[in-house]
């Protein structure tokens, strides 16, 4: 049984490293995954490793820019 089926998760920093690994694990467990990162190119590369229904958005989370 997939414990995250019918759930949606948002992973900040989800385009590489631990964030991407978390997004991949959640997707494998049935979640719809949304990743957020500051770099669109890395988002696009990460989305290629995630299921087709995954989404990615470029957003700067730098507090100095808010």
C-alpha positions in Angstrom: 0.0 0.0 0.0 1.3 3.4 -0.9 1.0 5.7 2.1 1.2 9.0 0.1 -1.4 8.1 -2.5 -3.8 10.9 -3.2 -1.5 13.3 -1.4 0.3 16.3 -2.8 3.7 17.4 -1.4 5.8 20.5 -2.0 9.5 20.1 -1.7 11.5 23.4 -1.3 14.9 22.9 -2.8 13.6 19.9 -4.6 15.7 20.1 -7.8 18.9 18.4 -6.4 20.5 16.6 -3.5 18.3 15.6 -0.5 15.4 17.6 -1.8 15.3 15.7 -5.1 15.7 12.4 -3.3 12.8 13.3 -1.0 10.7 14.2 -4.0 11.6 11.0 -5.8 10.8 8.9 -2.7 7.5 10.7 -2.2 6.6 10.1 -5.9 7.5 6.4 -5.6 5.1 6.2 -2.6 2.2 7.7 -4.6 2.3 11.4 -3.9 1.8 14.1 -6.5 5.1 16.1 -6.2 5.7 19.8 -6.7 9.3 21.0 -6.5 10.5 24.5 -5.9 13.9 25.9 -6.7 15.6 29.1 -7.8 17.0 27.6 -11.0 14.6 26.6 -13.8 17.2 24.5 -15.6 17.8 22.3 -12.6 14.0 22.1 -12.1 13.6 20.8 -15.7 16.4 18.3 -15.2 14.8 17.1 -11.9 11.4 16.8 -13.5 12.8 14.4 -16.0 13.5 12.0 -13.1 10.0 12.3 -11.6 6.6 11.1 -12.8 4.8 12.9 -15.6 2.3 14.5 -13.2 5.0 16.3 -11.2 5.4 20.0 -11.4 8.2 22.5 -10.8 8.3 26.2 -10.1 11.2 28.6 -10.1 11.1 30.8 -7.0 13.8 32.6 -5.0 13.4 31.9 -1.3 16.3 34.3 -0.3 15.1 36.4 2.6 17.3 39.3 1.4 15.3 39.5 -1.8 11.8 39.5 -0.1 
